[in-house]
Amino acid sequence: MPLLSSWESRSKPKTPPLHRLASYATFFATKRSVATRPYRMIPVEELTPDELRNREELLRELADLRAAVEREDGTTTAQDRADRGFWYFDDRHDITIVVAQLPADMRAKMPYSDPTQPDYVELYTCADLDALIELHGHIRALNPRSQVNFRIASDLAPDDYTTHLVLLGGVDWNLVTRELLDRVDLPITQVARHDEAEAGGFVVRDRDGGERLFAPKLANHRGHEVLLEDVGHFYRGTNPFNHKRTVTICNGQYGRGTLGVVRALTDSRFRDRNGAYLEQRFPGSASYSVLARVQVVNGQVVTPDWNLFESRLHEWPVEP
C-alpha cells in the first residue's frame, strides 16, 4: 500500500517501475483475472491471442505515459536503471529479436501455417514462439523509446545486423546464431541434432585441450520420450557487425532450454537475482557466457537460479 500511495502522490509522485506496469497490463488484459475470488494474475503463457493483443496495447500505452514523464524530468536515475534490469538498453537504439522459422515439413503438419489459407497466422511458423512472446513484451516494456522488432533469421535486412541483436534458438534452425557463434571465440560448440531422435548437446573445450559434452536428460514414459532436463546457453557480447551494439544469445538444445534461459532474466521471481549474479560474476566483461541446467517438471519449465552452483554447468571467462 505505501508503494501504491507513492505512485499516486500529488506532492511527491514516484514513477512506477516498468515491471510493475507489465503486471498491470497482464492483469487487465483479461476478465479471467477477476472471474473468481481471490483475484489472480493469469500467467502470460496462458493468455489467448486476443488477450495477448490487449496486453500489448495496454503495455504500450502505460510505457508511453511513463516515457512522457521521463521526458518532462529529463533524467533517468540510477534506481530507474536498476529497476529496468538486464534487458534495458540505455542508448535507446533499435533492438532486433531473431527467431528461426520451423522447417517446411513441420509447418505442413500445423494448422494456420500455410500463407495461402485465410486463417494463416505468421507467428505459427516461428520456432521458440513461447520464448519470443515472453521476451518481446518484456524488452518493449523496458525500452519504450527504442524500436523493438522481431525477425525470422532468413529475413534479416542488412541494417538489422547492426542493431542490438537478441538471438533465440540454436544452430539447428537459427542460421544467425550459427553465424554469430562462428565469429565469437567461445570454448563452447553446440552439437546440432540431425533429426528429432537425436539429443545432441554442448561441447566445452577445457584449458588442457580436453572436451566435455553436456547433454539433455531424457526418459521413456509409456513409449514416449520425455524431456527431464535441458541444457541452456546464455551469451552476451559485442555485436561483431557493430561494436557499439550488443548481441545476446538465449539458446537451448530443445525449445524448453531456450525458454528457461529467457525466463532466467524475465521471471519476476528470479530476474533480479540472476542479473545481480551476472554483474557480480562478470564485472566489466564485454563478453561472457553461462551454460546452465533447465529443469522440466511435468512438462513445465522451471526457471533456473544461476546463484545455485548446481544450476551452472560452465561459465566463460573462467575464474583465474
Disulfide bonds with the S-S distance in Angstrom:
none
